[in-house]
Amino acid sequence: MAMDLSAAAGEAMQSVALSLPVAMHTTIPASTAAFTAALTSGMLYSELDGNRPVRQILTRMNTPMFLRTDRRVFTAFLFASLDLKARRLSYGSAGQAKPIVRRRDALMELESKGPRIPLGVQPKVSYLDSRFTLKRGDVVLFYTDGILRQTNERNEEFGVERLRAALQSMKPRTMNANEIVQDLLKSVARFLAANEQNDDITLVVLKVR
């Protein structure tokens, strides 16, 4: 997913959600993971109606997930809301990978405050939200760990360092968000060479104009 964002956009707020059901046991049927994903999506959409802060959305989703999902499955989840006018990103993570920001030629990871326990692991978790003010030209990369687990013929994983290097090597000033996504996927394809993709890859790129 790619989003080029500017304060002139019609909507004042934009939201990003990454959800990944994770099996704690290899014999979990695909239908169980699919049910968990559908439940997570439905609960998220119901929470968006109230214009609640990120911390409340995560906290309110967690307990029903604990009560209604298979104990062998939990959900790694990240939710972010962007105030386009203020260029302020509010986000919270329940076990997802840390987003990466490229600002000019520097890379930084966005740390999350409070517990980062995946949804559905414990009955009550009080999540917190974090904030980060973006600047014109910033690129924000959200991703699940599927991209990190891609393995080449030498049984090496792509890993976070290669992901950072791929983002660092780009010239994002001349690229839109979709071009950045495609370039990252090409980096993975070159790494895999003759190997096939072994896990789902989810990428969301925001570029502030």
C-alpha positions as CSV (number, residue, x, y, z in Angstrom):
1,M,0.0,0.0,0.0
2,A,1.3,3.5,-0.9
3,M,0.1,6.9,0.2
4,D,1.3,10.3,-0.9
5,L,0.1,12.7,1.8
6,S,-0.3,16.5,1.8
7,A,-2.1,19.0,3.9
8,A,-4.1,19.9,0.9
9,A,-5.8,16.5,0.8
10,G,-9.6,16.4,1.2
11,E,-9.5,14.5,4.4
12,A,-8.0,16.0,7.6
13,M,-7.1,12.6,9.0
14,Q,-5.7,9.4,7.5
15,S,-5.3,6.0,9.2
16,V,-3.1,3.0,8.7
17,A,-3.7,-0.4,10.3
18,L,-1.4,-3.5,10.0
19,S,-2.8,-6.7,11.4
20,L,-1.2,-10.1,11.3
21,P,-2.6,-13.3,13.0
22,V,0.3,-15.3,14.4
23,A,0.0,-19.0,15.2
24,M,1.7,-20.2,18.4
25,H,1.5,-23.8,17.1
26,T,2.2,-25.0,13.6
27,T,-0.9,-27.2,13.5
28,I,-3.3,-24.2,13.6
29,P,-5.7,-24.6,10.7
30,A,-5.9,-21.8,8.1
31,S,-9.6,-21.3,8.9
32,T,-8.6,-20.3,12.5
33,A,-6.2,-17.7,11.3
34,A,-8.8,-16.4,8.7
35,F,-11.4,-16.1,11.5
36,T,-9.0,-14.1,13.7
37,A,-8.1,-11.8,10.8
38,A,-11.8,-11.2,10.0
39,L,-12.6,-10.6,13.7
40,T,-9.7,-8.1,14.0
41,S,-10.8,-6.2,10.9
42,G,-14.5,-6.0,12.0
43,M,-13.6,-4.8,15.5
44,L,-11.3,-2.1,14.1
45,Y,-13.9,-0.7,11.8
46,S,-16.4,-0.6,14.6
47,E,-13.9,1.4,16.7
48,L,-13.2,3.9,14.0
49,D,-16.7,5.3,14.3
50,G,-16.0,6.9,17.7
51,N,-12.9,9.0,16.7
52,R,-11.1,7.5,19.6
53,P,-7.4,7.9,20.3
54,V,-5.1,5.1,19.3
55,R,-4.5,3.9,22.8
56,Q,-8.2,3.4,23.4
57,I,-8.7,1.5,20.1
58,L,-6.0,-1.0,21.0
59,T,-7.1,-1.4,24.6
60,R,-10.8,-1.8,23.7
61,M,-10.0,-4.4,21.0
62,N,-7.7,-6.5,23.2
63,T,-10.2,-8.0,25.7
64,P,-12.8,-9.3,23.1
65,M,-9.9,-10.7,21.1
66,F,-8.7,-12.6,24.2
67,L,-12.2,-13.9,24.9
68,R,-13.2,-14.9,21.3
69,T,-10.0,-16.2,19.7
70,D,-8.2,-19.5,19.9
71,R,-5.7,-19.5,22.7
72,R,-3.0,-20.8,20.3
73,V,-3.3,-17.7,18.2
74,F,-2.6,-14.0,18.8
75,T,-2.6,-11.0,16.6
76,A,0.3,-8.7,16.0
77,F,-1.3,-5.3,15.3
78,L,-0.3,-1.7,14.6
79,F,-2.6,1.3,14.2
80,A,-1.6,4.8,13.2
81,S,-3.6,8.0,12.7
82,L,-2.2,11.0,10.8
83,D,-3.3,14.6,11.3
84,L,-2.5,15.9,7.8
85,K,-2.7,19.6,8.7
86,A,-0.3,19.2,11.7
87,R,1.6,16.4,10.1
88,R,1.4,14.6,13.4
89,L,1.5,10.8,13.4
90,S,-0.2,9.0,16.4
91,Y,0.5,5.3,16.6
92,G,0.4,2.3,18.8
93,S,1.9,-1.2,18.4
94,A,0.7,-4.5,19.7
95,G,3.7,-6.7,18.7
96,Q,4.3,-5.3,15.2
97,A,7.7,-4.3,13.8
98,K,8.9,-0.8,14.5
99,P,8.1,1.6,11.6
100,I,11.1,3.1,9.9
101,V,11.3,6.8,8.9
102,R,13.6,8.2,6.3
103,R,14.3,11.9,6.8
104,R,16.6,13.2,4.2
105,D,19.5,10.8,4.3
106,A,18.9,9.5,7.9
107,L,16.9,6.5,9.1
108,M,15.2,6.2,12.4
109,E,12.9,3.7,14.0
110,L,9.7,4.8,15.7
111,E,9.6,3.5,19.3
112,S,6.2,2.7,20.9
113,K,5.4,3.7,24.5
114,G,3.9,1.2,26.9
115,P,3.3,-2.5,26.5
116,R,3.7,-4.0,23.0
117,I,1.9,-7.2,23.7
118,P,0.0,-8.7,20.7
119,L,-3.8,-8.6,20.9
120,G,-5.4,-11.5,22.6
121,V,-2.5,-12.7,24.7
122,Q,-3.7,-11.2,28.0
123,P,-7.2,-10.3,29.1
124,K,-6.4,-6.7,30.1
125,V,-3.6,-4.6,28.6
126,S,-3.5,-0.8,28.9
127,Y,-1.9,0.3,25.6
128,L,-0.4,3.8,25.1
129,D,-0.1,5.9,22.0
130,S,3.1,7.6,20.7
131,R,3.4,10.7,18.6
132,F,5.8,11.8,15.9
133,T,5.8,15.0,13.9
134,L,6.5,14.5,10.3
135,K,8.3,17.0,7.9
136,R,7.9,17.6,4.2
137,G,9.8,14.8,2.3
138,D,9.6,12.3,5.1
139,V,9.0,8.7,4.1
140,V,7.5,6.3,6.7
141,L,7.7,2.5,6.1
142,F,5.3,0.2,8.0
143,Y,5.8,-3.5,7.5
144,T,5.1,-6.9,8.9
145,D,7.9,-9.4,9.6
146,G,7.1,-11.5,6.5
147,I,9.5,-9.3,4.5
148,L,12.3,-10.0,7.0
149,R,11.8,-13.7,6.8
150,Q,12.3,-14.1,3.1
151,T,15.2,-16.6,2.6
152,N,17.7,-16.8,-0.3
153,E,19.5,-19.9,-1.7
154,R,22.2,-19.6,1.1
155,N,19.4,-19.8,3.7
156,E,20.0,-16.2,4.7
157,E,17.1,-14.1,5.8
158,F,16.4,-10.7,4.2
159,G,16.3,-9.2,7.7
160,V,15.9,-5.6,8.9
161,E,19.4,-4.5,8.0
162,R,18.8,-5.3,4.3
163,L,15.4,-3.6,4.5
164,R,17.0,-0.5,6.0
165,A,19.8,-0.6,3.4
166,A,17.2,-0.8,0.5
167,L,15.4,2.2,1.9
168,Q,18.6,4.1,2.4
169,S,19.8,3.5,-1.1
170,M,16.8,5.1,-2.7
171,K,16.3,8.7,-4.0
172,P,12.9,9.3,-2.5
173,R,12.8,13.0,-3.5
174,T,12.1,12.0,-7.0
175,M,9.8,9.0,-6.1
176,N,6.2,8.7,-5.1
177,A,5.1,6.3,-2.4
178,N,4.1,3.6,-4.9
179,E,7.5,3.7,-6.6
180,I,9.1,3.3,-3.2
181,V,7.0,0.2,-2.5
182,Q,7.8,-1.3,-5.8
183,D,11.6,-0.6,-5.4
184,L,11.5,-2.3,-2.0
185,L,9.8,-5.4,-3.5
186,K,12.4,-5.4,-6.3
187,S,15.1,-5.5,-3.7
188,V,13.5,-8.5,-2.1
189,A,13.2,-10.2,-5.5
190,R,16.9,-9.7,-6.3
191,F,17.7,-11.1,-2.9
192,L,15.6,-14.2,-3.4
193,A,17.0,-14.9,-6.9
194,A,15.7,-18.4,-7.8
195,N,14.0,-18.9,-4.4
196,E,10.3,-18.5,-4.1
197,Q,8.6,-16.1,-1.6
198,N,8.1,-18.1,1.6
199,D,5.8,-15.7,3.6
200,D,3.3,-12.9,3.0
201,I,4.8,-9.5,2.6
202,T,2.8,-6.4,3.8
203,L,4.3,-2.9,3.2
204,V,2.7,0.5,3.7
205,V,4.6,3.6,2.7
206,L,3.6,7.1,3.5
207,K,5.4,10.0,1.8
208,V,4.8,13.6,3.1
209,R,4.7,16.1,0.3
